[in-house]
């Protein structure tokens, strides 16, 4: 039998396999999420996220230097305050934990690119992402607070802001607030399609941001819906988003693909805490090879169409890219 088409011809050597690789990755696309808390001399491992830590401000510069040394160029900072109230005042306070973290980070490790997560759940006493009217999150009242938070982060040194609250109209409110204060060049990376997901559990443990009652299904997306994500993406683009994000990543590869095929802006994906925790748990039990799974899952996200990846495995992925294992 004569075979004309032999796809295996292009798999015969490592050099050739890499030459014809369809999905290519670079360290410049990685963003590493980090947690900053009040206190002194604290590097506190997060029980549900082995290998991830909450850092006090005095320990933060060393941790940031390690990220930079790994070749990861960008960091997203999440603040964990000591005091919370109904309106999440600490989220925009000039002396808030996240504002002090940005000022310190820009001074001590200026070569990294810093992104601020704009939300209220870590700062509110009720754990919801906005201002309450009874037990309902009031969308329109929340917008001014989100805009205030974004401005405070940029004034403290954030290079980019990323609203994660899923309030309607928040990108426009933030864009207007930044522009009228002279920050028209600061980009917005919107959590455009953020699903109400069980994959967030370890993050809520890390940040102390679980809602005190109810859930977030009235503002985060129903995971049954695919077309709605496209609607959300285009809505945020119309409001001025520069980058759109899909969150979570692994169970939403179809949504990443839809976005990548339909928009002309960069598409980011957030491989969230539950995805990280599952890999760590399975690897600790010897069920999977951790390094191989990290490489394969990250590649699947890029293959789906993401050009930017937020991941707790950013430092490991940077190393694997240097080694030529992926990328």
ROKEBA-477385 format. One line per 10 residues: for each residue x, y, z of C-alpha. Coordinates in Angstrom, 2 decimals, always signed. Example, Ala and Ser with C-alpha at 12.3 -4.5 7.8 and 13.67 -1.06 7.14 Angstrom:
2
+12.30 -4.50 +7.80; +13.67 -1.06 +7.14
This chain:
327
+0.00 +0.00 +0.00; +1.35 +3.40 -1.02; +0.80 +6.12 +1.62; +1.15 +9.65 +0.28; +0.09 +11.43 +3.45; +2.18 +10.51 +6.47; +1.66 +13.01 +9.30; +4.23 +11.12 +11.36; +6.99 +12.45 +9.08; +6.82 +15.72 +11.01
+7.19 +13.98 +14.37; +10.47 +12.18 +13.77; +12.79 +14.40 +15.84; +12.59 +16.97 +18.64; +13.94 +19.70 +16.37; +11.35 +19.00 +13.69; +8.48 +18.72 +16.17; +9.37 +22.12 +17.58; +9.83 +23.60 +14.10; +6.26 +22.79 +13.09
+4.66 +23.53 +16.45; +1.38 +25.41 +16.03; +1.07 +26.87 +19.52; +3.97 +29.02 +20.69; +4.36 +30.65 +24.07; +6.67 +33.23 +25.55; +7.46 +34.31 +29.11; +6.32 +37.83 +28.25; +2.71 +36.53 +28.25; +2.79 +35.32 +31.87
+1.21 +37.12 +34.83; +1.74 +35.89 +38.39; -1.00 +36.56 +41.01; +0.26 +37.39 +44.52; -1.35 +38.09 +47.90; -0.30 +40.90 +50.24; -1.48 +41.21 +53.83; -0.99 +43.39 +56.87; +1.63 +42.47 +59.47; +5.37 +42.08 +59.81
+7.80 +39.38 +58.70; +5.04 +37.17 +57.30; +5.40 +34.60 +54.57; +2.35 +32.48 +55.24; +1.63 +29.43 +53.11; -1.97 +29.14 +51.94; -3.24 +25.72 +53.11; -5.42 +25.10 +50.06; -2.73 +26.35 +47.65; +0.55 +24.64 +48.59
+3.52 +26.68 +47.40; +1.58 +29.97 +47.36; +1.90 +32.53 +50.14; +0.48 +35.63 +51.75; +3.27 +38.19 +52.18; +3.55 +41.12 +54.54; +4.92 +44.29 +52.99; +8.42 +43.83 +54.39; +8.65 +40.37 +52.77; +7.09 +41.43 +49.47
+10.20 +42.87 +47.73; +12.13 +39.62 +48.08; +9.19 +37.66 +46.68; +8.86 +40.07 +43.77; +12.58 +39.81 +43.05; +12.18 +36.03 +42.81; +9.42 +36.49 +40.24; +11.60 +38.85 +38.21; +14.57 +36.49 +38.44; +12.38 +33.68 +37.07
+11.73 +35.78 +33.99; +8.06 +36.47 +34.71; +7.52 +40.13 +33.76; +4.11 +40.92 +35.27; +2.38 +40.56 +38.62; -1.22 +41.01 +39.74; -1.51 +42.03 +43.38; -4.41 +41.19 +45.70; -4.68 +42.97 +49.05; -5.90 +41.40 +52.29
-6.83 +44.07 +54.85; -7.13 +43.68 +58.60; -10.29 +45.79 +58.74; -13.39 +45.35 +56.58; -16.62 +47.36 +56.46; -19.89 +47.47 +54.54; -18.50 +49.70 +51.80; -15.02 +48.19 +51.50; -13.34 +51.46 +52.42; -9.90 +49.87 +52.55
-10.06 +49.14 +48.84; -9.50 +52.79 +47.89; -7.87 +54.22 +51.01; -4.60 +56.04 +50.31; -3.10 +54.05 +53.17; -4.77 +50.78 +52.22; -2.78 +47.57 +52.04; -2.89 +47.36 +48.25; -1.98 +51.03 +47.76; +1.03 +50.67 +50.06
+1.97 +47.47 +48.25; +2.02 +49.17 +44.86; +4.10 +52.08 +46.13; +6.60 +49.70 +47.73; +6.72 +47.39 +44.71; +7.34 +50.20 +42.24; +10.12 +51.56 +44.42; +11.87 +48.29 +45.27; +11.33 +46.19 +42.12; +10.54 +48.74 +39.42
+11.20 +46.52 +36.41; +8.08 +44.39 +36.94; +4.76 +45.41 +35.40; +2.06 +45.75 +38.06; -1.64 +45.05 +37.61; -4.33 +45.86 +40.15; -7.35 +43.64 +40.68; -10.29 +46.04 +41.06; -12.93 +44.49 +43.26; -14.47 +44.86 +46.70
-14.96 +41.32 +48.00; -11.68 +41.19 +49.96; -12.56 +44.50 +51.64; -16.27 +44.24 +52.44; -17.54 +42.79 +55.70; -20.19 +40.83 +53.77; -17.78 +39.47 +51.13; -19.79 +40.59 +48.13; -18.31 +42.52 +45.20; -20.35 +45.67 +45.56
-22.59 +47.92 +47.66; -25.60 +46.18 +49.16; -29.24 +47.17 +49.07; -30.56 +44.71 +51.61; -29.05 +41.46 +50.37; -28.94 +42.56 +46.74; -25.77 +44.01 +45.21; -26.74 +47.40 +43.79; -25.06 +47.55 +40.39; -25.18 +51.29 +39.73
-24.21 +52.40 +43.24; -21.21 +50.10 +43.04; -19.79 +51.69 +39.87; -18.54 +54.86 +41.55; -16.77 +52.83 +44.21; -15.07 +50.64 +41.62; -13.91 +53.69 +39.71; -12.54 +55.14 +42.94; -10.66 +51.91 +43.66; -9.13 +51.83 +40.18
-7.99 +55.44 +40.44; -6.44 +54.87 +43.86; -4.45 +51.90 +42.55; -3.15 +53.80 +39.55; -2.21 +56.77 +41.73; -0.27 +54.34 +43.94; +1.63 +52.94 +40.95; -0.42 +50.24 +39.22; +0.44 +50.08 +35.52; -2.89 +48.47 +34.58
-6.20 +47.82 +36.31; -8.37 +44.72 +35.99; -11.98 +44.97 +37.21; -13.22 +41.56 +38.35; -16.57 +42.42 +39.93; -18.85 +41.74 +36.91; -21.01 +44.82 +37.46; -22.64 +46.11 +34.27; -20.99 +49.34 +33.12; -17.91 +49.17 +35.32
-15.38 +49.43 +32.48; -16.96 +52.68 +31.26; -17.05 +54.09 +34.79; -13.40 +53.25 +35.37; -12.31 +54.56 +31.96; -14.08 +57.85 +32.59; -12.57 +58.22 +36.07; -9.05 +57.47 +34.89; -9.31 +59.76 +31.87; -10.65 +62.74 +33.79
-7.74 +62.40 +36.22; -5.10 +62.34 +33.50; -4.57 +58.58 +33.22; -5.84 +58.08 +29.68; -2.87 +55.84 +28.80; -3.48 +53.32 +31.61; -5.00 +50.17 +30.09; -7.94 +48.19 +31.44; -7.92 +44.41 +31.37; -11.51 +43.45 +32.01
-12.62 +40.17 +33.55; -15.13 +40.17 +30.69; -16.48 +36.64 +31.07; -16.14 +35.62 +34.71; -18.23 +32.61 +35.60; -19.80 +31.75 +38.95; -17.46 +28.85 +39.53; -16.57 +26.31 +42.19; -12.95 +26.64 +41.08; -12.54 +29.80 +43.20
-12.63 +28.07 +46.57; -8.90 +28.16 +47.39; -8.68 +31.84 +46.38; -11.47 +32.72 +48.77; -9.54 +30.91 +51.48; -6.39 +32.82 +50.55; -8.04 +36.24 +50.43; -10.75 +35.75 +53.05; -13.31 +36.81 +50.45; -16.09 +34.24 +50.68
-19.55 +35.86 +50.78; -21.10 +35.93 +54.25; -24.48 +34.97 +52.79; -25.86 +33.82 +49.48; -23.63 +33.55 +46.43; -22.46 +35.61 +43.45; -24.68 +34.09 +40.81; -26.66 +37.31 +40.34; -23.58 +39.01 +38.89; -21.08 +36.32 +37.84
-22.05 +34.27 +34.79; -23.99 +31.00 +34.67; -21.56 +28.29 +33.56; -24.19 +26.80 +31.26; -23.91 +29.83 +28.96; -21.53 +30.25 +26.05; -23.11 +32.87 +23.81; -23.61 +35.19 +26.76; -19.84 +35.38 +27.17; -19.49 +36.89 +23.71
-22.13 +39.46 +24.63; -20.19 +40.36 +27.79; -16.92 +40.61 +25.88; -18.29 +43.01 +23.27; -20.04 +45.06 +25.93; -16.75 +45.61 +27.75; -14.97 +46.44 +24.51; -17.62 +49.05 +23.71; -16.97 +50.58 +27.15; -13.23 +50.87 +26.55
-11.58 +47.62 +27.66; -8.13 +47.13 +26.12; -7.72 +43.44 +27.02; -10.46 +40.96 +27.83; -10.13 +38.01 +30.18; -11.91 +34.68 +30.49; -12.05 +33.15 +33.98; -11.66 +30.27 +34.85; -9.59 +28.75 +32.06; -9.54 +24.96 +31.82
-13.29 +24.32 +31.87; -13.89 +27.30 +29.57; -11.56 +26.63 +26.65; -14.52 +26.90 +24.27; -15.21 +30.41 +25.57; -11.56 +31.38 +25.14; -11.72 +30.11 +21.55; -14.93 +32.03 +20.84; -13.41 +35.25 +22.15; -10.11 +34.80 +20.32
-11.88 +34.24 +17.01; -14.22 +37.21 +17.31; -12.27 +40.10 +18.83; -9.28 +42.11 +17.69; -7.85 +42.80 +21.15; -5.61 +40.56 +23.28; -7.38 +37.71 +25.07; -6.24 +36.71 +28.56; -7.20 +33.65 +30.57; -6.95 +33.18 +34.33
-6.03 +29.66 +35.41; -7.56 +29.98 +38.84; -6.84 +28.69 +42.31; -8.96 +25.55 +42.04; -7.15 +24.50 +38.89; -3.82 +25.00 +40.67; -4.99 +23.14 +43.77; -6.21 +20.12 +41.80; -2.86 +19.74 +40.04; -0.97 +20.04 +43.33
-3.26 +17.55 +45.08; -3.10 +14.95 +42.31; +0.66 +15.32 +42.04; +1.14 +14.98 +45.80; -0.67 +11.63 +45.67; +1.44 +10.45 +42.76; -1.53 +10.29 +40.41; +0.04 +12.58 +37.79; +3.46 +13.95 +36.93; +3.27 +17.55 +38.13
+5.66 +19.14 +35.65; +4.10 +17.41 +32.65; +0.58 +18.37 +33.73; +1.60 +22.01 +34.24; +3.00 +22.12 +30.71; +0.07 +20.34 +29.10; -2.69 +22.34 +30.77; -1.00 +25.68 +30.09; -0.48 +24.73 +26.45; -4.17 +23.85 +26.13
-5.12 +27.36 +27.26; -2.80 +28.99 +24.73; -3.95 +26.55 +22.04; -7.54 +27.61 +22.67; -6.55 +31.16 +21.78; -5.31 +32.94 +24.90; -2.35 +35.23 +24.35; -1.93 +36.11 +28.03; -2.01 +33.68 +30.93; -2.53 +34.50 +34.59
-1.37 +31.48 +36.54; +0.03 +30.46 +39.91; +2.44 +28.27 +37.94; +3.98 +31.28 +36.17; +7.45 +30.80 +37.65; +7.47 +27.10 +36.79; +6.25 +27.77 +33.27; +8.97 +30.37 +32.74; +11.54 +27.75 +33.69; +10.02 +25.16 +31.37
+10.05 +27.68 +28.53; +13.73 +28.34 +29.19; +14.35 +24.58 +29.08; +12.50 +24.27 +25.78; +9.89 +21.90 +27.22; +7.09 +24.19 +26.07; +6.88 +27.38 +24.06
